[in-house]
């Protein structure tokens, strides 16, 4: 056995396949446009450390990341104490109608980035952005688990076709 104590921290986020596999219905130009838009938003939010100040801004960002993916992806936006974006991480991948989300891994990622708050997000490949009972249960489980390490859950956004659904806006947090 070798000592690996000085190695890099383990990466828990998904290694995602190229966008042509994630969104096969888009042509090369459309995928390139989406990648440029994401890069622009990330440069704005990561370099200048802007805060996401509304569910609409957050939905727009997450929609670029998650809309049209043919399987469910669960992601988190990790935020500092002023709600500036530290990192966007896709943690779990599922099937066409669900993904297994493990609170332990979400807590680990929040601690790894020293997050003060998080915004949870996932997509519904069906296109219907209505939160399910399972979505509400995992949101409460994650909120409870993260509260133990004093990380606030600001929202859980479900992305589908059209506008996504904010659980905070609906008073479900």
C-alpha positions, 0 to 999 in steps of 0.5 A, a space after each residue: 500500500 502506498 501513502 496517498 495523503 498528499 494527493 489531490 482531493 477526490 473529485 465527486 462531481 460527474 464526469 459528463 460526456 460531451 454535449 453531443 451525447 447529452 443533447 443529441 437533438 442540437 446541431 454543432 452550431 447550437 451546442 457551440 452557442 450554448 457552450 459560449 453562453 455558459 462560458 459567458 455566464 460563468 465568467 460573469 459569476 465566477 470571475 467577478 463573483 456576482 451574487 445570484 439575486 433572484 430565482 429568475 437569474 438562477 433559473 436562466 443559468 441552470 436552464 442552460 446547464 440542464 435543459 434538454 438532457 435526456 436523463 435526470 441530473 442533480 446539481 448544486 450551486 455552492 455559494 459563499 456567505 454573500 451568495 456569490 457563486 463558488 462553484 456549480 457541480 453536477 453530482 448525480 446522474 439518473 435515468 429518464 425519471 429519477 436519480 439517486 441523491 445521497 445527502 452525505 455526498 452533498 454535505 461533503 461537497 458543501 464542506 469541500 468548497 466551504 459553502 455557506 449556502 447552496 441552491 439545489 437543482 435538477 432537471 425533469 427529462 419529461 419536460 414537466 417542471 412540477 416537483 414530485 413528492 420525492 423531490 420534496 422529500 429529498 429537499 427536506 432531507 438535504 436541508 436537514 443534513 446541511 443545517 447540521 453544518 450550518 449551510 443554508 438551502 436557499 432554493 431547489 429549482 426543477 428545470 423542464 421545458 419553459 420556466 423552471 420551478 422554484 420551491 422557494 417561490 412556492 413556499 415549499 422550503 
